């Protein structure tokens, strides 16, 4: 295994498609702290074991939630998606999205944010199998698995490692990544801080970190460090963001088809 370089993978939107899990957690939190009388899903109580059945009756609302997923930067932004769906708003830019978010009282949003992570933890403990079904691996998971087996890999996520670690096991994702190699929100929700942490912990240079994320803003934020940057085109990025990556000298666009070929080529190069 090449330990001179680090493959740093985002989790949600890179390894797993967690849209439905985020929908469950955000809907539960929204219903409690943003609008107790919400019309979303007819205000039916969300239960982790029956959530897929519940949302099957509301395909348009689910599709809209997925459509606005690329605007997400942190967990509080999910409340804005539900507010948009609730009020039948049409948003066509990031600027418009965050103006809508400002309409939600800050105090309610802060309570929502804290409860979001509580719900996630409670759901995974209550019925892990049902929770895992809301968080399947992307179709390129086999190629990611081959990379993980060949190169030192860490997860750089704004999620909670205690929610992630069991998903990595054999019955689910079967990824050979140890809990100690998950850099999560307990370190920081800022990917720049996470990259700095990785260089210290693993004694690797920034230019030898190969960081894959579906969130373009996360990639651009760490760009000044000299980290090698890759946009996960199969994740929640927009077509505009993919075009940006294709034209960029600093960001490489990955697809589900080329992810192994590109990263294997870059990671296997000799480090002097």
N, C-alpha and C positions, 0 to 999 in steps of 0.2 A: 504493500500500500504506500502510495506517495504521500509523505507527511510534510513535504516542503511547501505544499499549497493546500489551501482550505477551500472546499466547496461549501458555501453558505446558502442555504435554501430557506426562503420564506415558507410558511406552512399553508395558511389559507389562501387559496387562489394560485398556489404553485404546486403543492403536493396534493392537497385535497380540495374538492369542490364543496365548500362549507356554506353555500348560500341558504340551504334549507335549515341548517343548524342556526345560522345567524337570524333567519326569519323567526324561528321558534323563540330564541332568546330575546330578540328585540321586540317581538309582539308581546311577549309576557311582560317585559319591562315597560313598554309603551302603554299597555292596558292598565298598568298599576300607577304610573306616575305622570303620563302625558294626557291621556284621555280615557277615563274609566268607562265612558259611554261610547267608545269607538264603534264605528260601523264596519271596520275591517273584520272580515270573517264573521260578520254579524255578532261581534263581541263574544264569540263562544270561548269558553275557558280552554286554554291550551294544556294538553296533557302529553308528555313526552312519548308515551307508548301508543298514542292514537293520533299524533300530529299529522302524519302523512295522509291518513284517512280524512282528517278535518280539511286540510288545504286542497284535497283533490276536488272539492266542490267549488273552489274559487281560483280557477286557473289564471284568469286575467290579472288578479291581484298578485299572485305569485310571480307571474311573468314581469309585471311592472317592478316588483322588488328586485328581481334579477337584472332588469334593464338599468336600474340606477345604481347597482352595486359598484361600478367603476369609480364613482365619486367618493367612495368611503376612504377616509384617512384614519379615523379612530372609531371606537365603538359608539360614541355619541352621535355620529353621523347617521347611523341606522334610523334613529328617531326621525330625522329629516325625511328619509325615504317614506316612512309610514305616514308622516304628516302630508307629504305630497300625494300619496295614494288616497288618504282619507279625504282630502279636499279637492281631489280631481284636478290637480295642477299639472301644467306641462312645463318641463324644465329642459333646456337645450344646452346649458353650459354650466361649468363648475361655479362660475360667479353667481348665476341664478340659484344654483343649489344651496350655496352657503348663505345667500340672502334669505332663503326660506328657513334655514336652520335658525337664523336670528329671530324669527317670529316665535320660537318656542321659549317660554320663560327659562332663564338660566338656572334658577333654583330647581325647577322640575327636571331639567336636563342633567344636572349634577346628580340628583337622586337616581334618575334613570341609568346613568353611567355606572354608578356603584352597584346597582341592582343587577345590571346586565351580567357582570362577572359572577355574582352570587347565583343567578339562575343557571348559568352555564355549568357551574360546579355542582349545583343540586341535581340538575338533569342527568349529568354523567354518572352521578352516584346512584340516583334512583333507578335508572334503567340504562345501563351502559350499552347494551346491544341496540336498543331503540335509538339512543343518541348517536351511536356510530353509524347507523343507517342514514342519518342526516348528513354525514361527513365522509362520503366515499372518495377514494383516490381517483385522480384524473386518468384518462385512457392511456397516458404515457407513463403510468406508475411503474411498469416493468422496466422501462429505460432508466428511470430515476433510480430504481433498485440496483441496476447494474452499476451505475455511477457510485452509489453509496457503498457498494461492496468493494469497489476498486480504489476509491479516494477518501481521505479523511473528510468527513462531512459533519457540519453543524447546522442546526435549525436556528434561524434568526427570526423571531416572531413577536408580535404584540399580543399573542394569545398567552395562555397559562400553561406552563409545561406539565402541570399535574393533570390537565385535561388532555394533553397530547400524548404523554408517554405510553399509556396503555393502547392507544390507537396504532402505535408503531409496531406492536407485537405481531407474531405470526398469524393469528386468526384474522387479523384486519389488514393493515398495510404491509406487514412483514418487511419493515425497513430496519436495517442493522444500525440504528443510531441510539446511543445510550442517553439516559436521562441527563447525565452531566454535560452532554453536548447539545442541550437545548438552551439557547439564550432567549429568555422570555421577558415578559413585562416586569418581572421582579428585578431584572437588571435595568431595563429601561424600555419605554415604548418608542423611543427615538432610535431609528436604525443607525444613525451616525454614532451614537453612544455605544450601540451594540457592536459595531465594527471595531471601535476603539477597544472594547472589552475583549473581543476575539484576538486582536493582535497581542494584547498583554497576556491573556491566558495561554495561548498556543505558541507564543513567541514567533509569530509569522509577520512578515512585512505586509503593509496594506496592498501593495501591488500583486501580492501572491494570494489574495483573497478573491475568489470568484463568486460574486453575489448575484443570486437569481431571485427576482421579485416580480410580481405582476403589477405592482404599484409604481408607476413611473416617477411620481414625486419622491418616493423613498429612494429610488436609484439616484435621482439628480441631487438629492440632499447629500449623499455620501460621495458624490463625484469628486469634490476637492481633495479627498483623502488619497485618491489614486487607486481605489479598489476597481477591479474588473467588473463591469456591469452587464447584466443580461435581463431583458424583459421577457417574462414568461407569457408568450403570446396566446397560450391556451387558457389563461386565467381571466381576470376580470378587467383587463385593459380594453380601451376603446380602439376603434379602427384608426382614429387620428393619432393615438399614442403609438400604435404599431408602425404607422407611416413615419412618425418622428424617429423611432428607433432604427428603422431601415435606412434613414438618411443620416443618422447620427454617427460621428466618429467615436463617440464615447460609450454608446449603448448598443449591444448586439441583440437583435431580435431572435428569440428562440421559438420554434414551433414544436408541436408534439412529435413531428416526424424527425426533426434534425437535432433534438435536444442532446441525445447521446453522442452523436457524431461530433458536434461542435464542442461540447464540454470535454469530451474525452481527448480531443485533439489539443485543446488549450491546457488542460490539466496535466497531460503527459509530457509536456515540453520540459526540458531540463532547466533547473534553476541553478545558476552559478553561485 
